[in-house]
């Protein structure tokens, strides 16, 4: 441990010495951005920026914001032209903020610089037309650059495959088979402790449960819409949704669903005792670690999506594109230099350096072809990530390499990441990334403010039996959804599909 810490300290000192001369001159550019959420980075001393300076010759003076509310206010000030930096990094700009800053003339269009000065980014955009469309405004400009991450969190069904093996069951392929597996979890004592303490499937709220809708062909997004073959529609009022809710009601009545699911929070249902006997058969969450201890992680796997009409399809929660991470203001005299600077982060080498540091410094490749940290995990969390990388906190521009993450040495973590990436192969975005007009964005928000709470509460009531699901109540539900403006909302979203 002492050797590891000493090595990190020596590395820091070496870089401090190496830059002693360059720090005597004034920085080339002023960089400002947001890096909060407890990431504990200090941009002035962070090795990432020092290493970037070594390879590019470009130095920065930093304005690092760590309070989200203050950063939101600062964006408004910059939109009004107040005290602009040269570049925004980890900017966290929404589409609307980007559009307003661009129309106000405070940030510039970067598209004219990409072909010549950003070959890595240009290649990615050429390969993924949907990525290019997602960051392009209606007038064809690209005022802000993104982060591309094919491993963004997704709500998944994590199945206790250890119980599956104990009970000699098969991995379920459809809703009926999943029902049978959950029944076995409830009645056959799969954790072998002689108690009827098993919770077949745990979840939090209707939002979690809706991810099971794929078993009935439903992959609507949070606006309850999806697009297929160029046509926008909603499953809310369909026969498929009624059948799905009736299925959930049966699971509820048989106590196959966690009856705390509509009233519990993660911190109250989580098992923290590493020696505790697992009680959860299936977990709907981004990771089973929201409810089980790390020692039980290897018991849970993500099966292929359940079949519906012979097909497997799943909802991609966030997509691959995180917009608004990097922008250059009108104050910058050499935008092409900063475009070339950031383009390195869209390469494999730059991505690794940003997220994990340098090979043979912060991480190494072992004889099995897997990478591992050179420090213990507590040192990684406390020193390496905040001092040698820019991961965590605000989102930096660049690309998150799925292949690299799937080669992490820790078996349980690597397998969990690999399973989520496997789910990605079945996943589709219900609706593509688009840029709404300010008027349409406002109207969508108004419609959702009425539709969403009514839909969620009523569907939850159908599941729990607080509201009987029959022809009369279903007709009333559909009529109210339409009265609240579902068809108008669909029409607005349809305008953006060509």
N, C-alpha and C positions, 0 to 999 in steps of 0.2 A: 504494500500500500504506500509506504513512504517513498519508494522508488518511483511509483507512478505519479504521485503528487509532485515529487521533486522534478520529474521530467516535464510535467505540464508547466510548472513554474519556470523551469529553465527555458522552455519553448517561448513562454511569454516574454521573458527577459531578452532572449535572443532577438525577437521581433522588435522589442522596444529599442534595442541597440541598433538594429538594422535600419530603423526609421528615424534615428536621431537627427540625421542630416536633413531628410526631407521635411521633417516637422518644423524646421527653421523658416521655411518659406510659407507664404500664405497659401491656404488650400485653393484648389482650382475652382471648385463649385460648392454651392450651398445646397445640402440635401436635407429634406424635412419629411417626416412620416410618423406613423403610429406603430408603437410596439409595446402594447400593454398586455393585459391578461396574465400578469405574473410571470412573464418570460425571463425577466431579470437580465436582459441584455444591456450592455453599455456600448453604444456605437463608437464612442471615442476610443475605446480600448479593444473592441472586439476583433479577433484574429481574422475573421472573414473579410472585413473591410481592409485590413492591413495586407492581406494576401492579394486581394483584388487590386490594391494600389501597386503592389510589386509587379503584377503581370500586366497592368494597363498603363501605369505611370500617372494615373488620375487620383487626386486626393480630394477629400471633402471636408468641409465644416458641417457639423451635424446639428440639427434641431430634432431631438427625439421626444415625441409626445407619448405619454403613458396613460393618460386619462381619456377614456372614450368620449365622454361628454364634452370635454375641452377640445378634443380633436374635431368633433363634429362642428363646434363653433369656429374652430380655426379654418376648416374647409369653407365655411360661409364667408369668413373674412378674406380668404384668398380668392374666392369667386368674385368678390367686390374689388379685387386688385390690391389688397392690403399686404404689404411686406412680403412679396413673393420670393420663394427660394428659386433655385435653378431647376431642381428636380424633386419629384415626390416619389418616395420609396416606401413600400409597405403602406400604400396610401389608403387602401380599404374604401375606395370610392364606389358608391352605388352608381348604377347606370344614370340615374337622374342627376346626381352630383357631377359626374363626368360630362354629361351633356350641357349642364348649366355653365360649368367652368370653361368648356370649349366655346360655347356660343358667346360667352362674355369676353373671349379672347385671351383668357389667362393661361390656358394650356394649348399646346399646338398639336396639329395632326402629324402623327408619326408614320403614317403609311408611306409617304414619299421617300422615307429613309430606309425602309425595311429591306428592300431587294438588295441594295448595295452594302448596307452596314449591319444587317442582321441575318446572315445566311442560315443560322441554326433555327431561328424563329420562323423565317420564311419557308424553310423546308417543312416544318411542322404544320404551318397553315396550308401549304399546298397539299399535304397528305390528308389533312382533316378539314374539309370544306366547312363542316358545321362549326368547328372552332373559329375559323375566320369569320363566319357570319355572326357568331355570338359576340365578337368584340368590335364589329363594324357598326357605326351609327347609320341612320337612315340616309344621310347624304354621302355615304361611302367613306367617311373619315374614320381613323383609328386613333383617338386622342389618348387612350390609356391601354397599357399592355396587361396581360393576364398571368395567372399561374395555371398550368395544366396539371391536373391531378386525377389519374385514373383509379386512384385508391381512396376516393372520398368516402366518408362514412355512409353506410346504408343500413336501414333497419332490416334485419334478417331473422329467419327462424333458425335458432341454434338448438339442435337436437342432441339429447344425451345419448350418444352412441354407445356408451358403456352400458347403459340400461338396455339398449337394443340387443347388445350381445348377451347380456345376462339372461334376458327373457327369450333369446333365440328368435327375435323378430326380424323382419325385413324393413329396410328403409322405405317409408311410404312414398307412393308415386302420385297419389291424388287425395282429394279431401276425405273420401270414405276410408282409405287406408290410414290416413293420419288419425282419423277418429278411432279406429281400432287400436292403433298404437297408444293413443292417450288413455284409452280404457284399460289397456294392459298396465300402463304406468300406474294407474290409480288403484288397481285391484290385486296386482301380483307382487307387491313388495319388492320392486327392483333394486332398492338400496339395501335390502337384506338386513334391516335393523329390527324387524318384527313389529314395526309400528305402521299405522295407516297415516303417515305424515307426508306422503308424496303429493306434490302439486304438479299435475300433468303439464299445464302450460301457463306460464305467467306473462303478464303484459301490463302496460300502463295506458289506459284510456283507449278511446275509439281510434285514435291516430295510429297506435300500434296495430290494433286488430285489422285495420284496413289493408295492411300489407299481406294479409292472408287472402285478400280478394283476388289475388292472381289465380287462385285455385278455381275461380269462376270466370276467368277472363278479364278481370277488372284491374287496371293499372293506373287509374286516374291520379293526377297530382293533387297538391293541397288545395287547388282551386276547383277540384272535382271535375277536371276536364282532361281529355286526351285527344290526340289527332291520329287518325289512321287513313291512309290513302287520300290524304289532303283534306279530309273532312273532320272538323272539330265536333266532339260530342261529349256527353257526360253520362256516366253509369248510374247516377243517383236514382233516377226514376225508372230504371230498366228492370226487367224480370230477373236478370242475373244478380242485381243487387238485392232484390227481395229474397231470392234463393240463398244467397250468401248470408244474409242476416238471419234467415230461418235456421241455417246450419249452425251459426254461432249460438243461437238460442238453445239448440239441442245440446251443444257442448256445455253451455251454462247450466242447463237443467240437470245434466249428469255430473256436474261439478268437475268437469274436465278443464274448465277455465278457472283461473285464480279469481276467487270472489272478492279479493281485495283490489282487483285490477282497475276499478274505476274510482278508487279512493286512496290508494297507497302511493307513496313516493319511493324512489330507489333506495334512499338512505335507510328507510325503515324495513325494507324487505331484503336488503343485502346481507349475505352471510360473510362475516369477516374472519371467523375462526377457521384457520387453515386445516384443522383436524376434524371439522364438522362433517357429518355424513350428508352428502348432497340430497336435497329434497325436490329439486326442480327437474322435470323431465324435458321441458322445452322452454326456451326463452325467446321472446320477441324483443330484440334490442340491437343496438349497434355492436355490442359485445356482451358475452355472458358475464364478464367481469362486473357489470352493473349490479349483478345479484349474487354471484358465486365468488368464492375465494380463488386466488391465483393457482392454488394447488389443484383445483378442480377444472381448470381451463381445458386441459387435454381431454376431458371427457365429452366435450361438446364440439359438434361439427355442423357445418351448414350443408344440408342436402341440396340436390338440384331442385329447382322450383317444381311445385306440384303441377301435374298435367291437367289441361282442360281442353277437351275436344282434340286430343292427340298432340297438343303443343305445350311447350314450357316457355313461359314468358314472365318477366319480373319487372317491377318498377325501379328505374334508376332514380334514386332520391335527389342527388345534387348535380348529376352530370359531371363532365370533366373540366369545365371552365370556371375559374374564379376570377371574375372581372375586376378591373380598377386597381391593380396593384402598383402600377408604375406610370408616371406621366412627367412630361417636360414642360416647363412654363415658358412664357414669352421672354423671360429674363435671360434665358440661356443663350449664350453667343455661339456655342458649338454643339447643337443638338446631335449631330451625327456622331460625335465622340461618345456621348452618353448612350446612344442607341447601340453602338458597338460594345460599350462597357456592359450593358445589361444583357446583350445577346449571349454572352458566355454562360449565363445561368440557364439558357435553353439547350445547352449541351449536356451530355452525360457527365462529363468531368465537372462542369460548373454546378450541376444539380447536386452531385455528391458532396462537393466542397461546401455548398450552402447548408446542406442538411446534416452532414455527418463529419465535416472537417476534411483533413487531408489523409490520404492513404499512407500508412506506416507512421502516422503521427497520432491521430485520434482513433483510427481503425486499421485493421489488417485483414488480409485474406488468409484463411487457414488452409490446411492441406486438403480439406474436403471441398474447396471451392466456395466456401461461405465466408461472409465477413463478420467480424466481431470487434467490439470496442477494445481498446488497449487498456482501459481503466475499468474498475468495478462499476456496477450500475449506479451506486450512490454518488460516485465521483462524476460519472457521466451526467446525471441529473443536476448535480450541484455546481459543477465546474465546466465540463466539456460543452454541453449544449448552450449554456448562456455565454461562455467566453470564446468559443471557437466556431460556432455556427450561428445562423440566423433562423433556425427552425423554431417553431412555437411563436407565441405572441401574434402579432399581425402577420398576414400572408405576404410573402415576398414574391416578386416576379420569378418566372422560371418554370421548370417542369419537375414533377415528382415521379421518379422512375419506379414503375411497378416491378420491373425485373430486379432492380437492386434490392428493394424491400423484401422480395421473395427469396433472397439469398442471405437473409439474416441468420446467424448461427443458432440463436435460441430456437429450439425445436417447436415449442408450443406457440410462440409468437409467429414464427415463420409459417406454420401450418394454418393458423388463424387468418393471416394475411392472404395466403394462397387460396383458402376457401372463399374468402370474400371476393378475390379476383376471379375465381371460378364462377361465382354468382354473377359477376359483371358480364360474363359471356352470354348470359340469358337476358340481360337487363336492357331496357330501352327507356329513353326519356319520354314520358307521356306527351310532353309538349316541348318544342325546341326553345333555346334561349333567343329571345327577341327583345327589341327596344320599343316599348309602348310610348305613344305620345303622352304628354303630361295630362291631357284631358282624359284619355282612355285609362291611364293608370289611376287617376282619381276616381273615375266611375267604377272601375273594377274593385277598388278598395271599398267603396260604398256598398256595392252589391254583396261582396264577400262578408262585410260586416253584418249583414242580415242573414245570408244563406248559411254561412259556416256554423254559427252557434246553434241554429235551429236544426240543421242536418246532423251535427255531431250528437247533440242531446237526444234527439228523437231516435236515431239509430242505436244509441246506447240503451235507451229505454226499451227498444224492441229486443235487444240482446238479453237484458236482465228480466224481461217479462213485466216490467212496470207499465208497459204499454203493449197490449196484445197485438200481435201481427196478424191481421186478417184483411179481407178484401176492403172493408170499410176504412180501417185505419191506414192501410197502404194507399188507397186513393186519396185520402185526406193529406197524407204526407206528400205525395206527388203534386197535388194541386197547390199546396202551400209553397213548395219549392219553386214551382213555376211562377206563382204570384210574387215571390220575393225577387224574381228577375233572372232565373237560370238561363232562359232562352236569350235574353239580352246579353248576358255575359258570354255565352257561346258565340253569339254574333260578333262581339268585339274581338274575341280571340281569333275568330275565323279570318278577319281582315288581314292578319299578319302571316297567314299561310298562303303561299303562292303555288 
